[in-house]
Amino acid sequence: MAQHPPRVIRAYSLPVPLFDHLKVFQRNLQLAADLEAGTPAREGDAHWIDNSRALANLVQQHVLFSVAAGQAGMQSADFAVALYQGDLKAVKPTEVQR
């Protein structure tokens, strides 16, 4: 596999709503990591969540959301609307649909 030079995305250059979303997500990830580690992280600690790790996690979550939408036979936007409006229900695989 060919190696590509790393690209830089400056978090502060994102549109404000996207940057705010990234920072909220980063804080949530950091809180979970701190709770798991039993101590608040400092920059450089193994469980420190920086912008890159937060963005990677956010992208992964969006990929999973897209996969779920595809499994439902929907586009991501339609899937999001259906979830928001309550037209779609997530159930456990063991639940029987009637």
C-alpha positions in Angstrom: 0.0 0.0 0.0 1.4 3.4 -1.0 2.3 5.8 1.8 0.7 9.2 1.5 2.1 12.3 3.3 0.0 13.3 6.2 -2.5 16.1 5.5 -3.3 18.8 8.0 -6.8 19.9 8.9 -6.7 22.8 11.2 -9.7 22.4 13.6 -9.9 26.2 13.9 -10.5 26.6 10.2 -13.6 24.4 10.3 -17.0 26.3 10.1 -18.1 27.3 13.6 -20.9 24.7 13.9 -18.5 21.9 12.9 -15.8 23.0 15.2 -18.3 23.3 18.1 -19.5 19.8 17.3 -15.9 18.4 17.2 -15.1 20.1 20.6 -18.2 18.8 22.3 -17.5 15.3 21.0 -13.9 15.6 22.1 -15.0 16.6 25.6 -17.3 13.6 25.8 -14.6 11.3 24.7 -12.1 12.8 27.1 -14.6 12.4 30.0 -15.1 8.8 29.1 -11.3 8.2 28.9 -10.7 10.0 32.2 -13.4 7.9 33.9 -11.9 4.7 32.5 -8.4 5.7 33.5 -9.5 6.9 36.9 -7.7 10.2 36.6 -8.0 13.4 34.5 -5.6 13.3 31.5 -2.9 15.9 30.8 -1.8 16.7 27.3 0.6 13.9 26.3 -1.0 11.2 28.5 -1.9 8.0 26.9 -5.6 8.7 27.4 -5.4 12.3 26.2 -8.0 12.9 23.4 -6.6 15.5 21.0 -8.4 17.0 18.0 -7.1 14.3 15.7 -8.4 11.4 17.8 -11.7 13.2 18.3 -12.1 13.8 14.5 -11.1 10.2 13.8 -13.7 8.9 16.2 -16.3 11.3 14.8 -15.7 10.1 11.3 -15.9 6.5 12.4 -19.3 7.2 14.0 -20.6 8.9 10.8 -19.4 5.8 8.8 -21.3 3.5 11.2 -24.4 5.8 10.9 -24.1 5.6 7.1 -23.9 1.8 7.3 -27.0 1.6 9.5 -28.8 3.9 7.0 -27.8 1.6 4.2 -29.0 -1.5 6.1 -32.4 0.3 6.4 -32.3 1.0 2.7 -32.1 4.7 3.2 -29.8 7.7 2.6 -28.1 9.1 5.7 -30.2 12.3 5.7 -33.5 10.4 5.4 -32.4 8.0 8.1 -31.6 10.9 10.4 -35.0 12.5 9.8 -36.8 9.2 10.4 -35.0 8.7 13.7 -35.6 12.3 14.8 -39.3 12.1 13.9 -39.7 8.8 15.6 -40.6 7.0 12.4 -37.8 4.5 12.9 -37.1 2.5 16.0 -33.8 0.8 16.9 -34.4 -2.6 18.5 -32.3 -5.4 19.8 -31.8 -8.3 17.3 -33.8 -10.5 19.7 -36.9 -8.3 19.6 -39.7 -9.6 17.3 -41.2 -7.1 15.0 -45.0 -7.4 14.6 
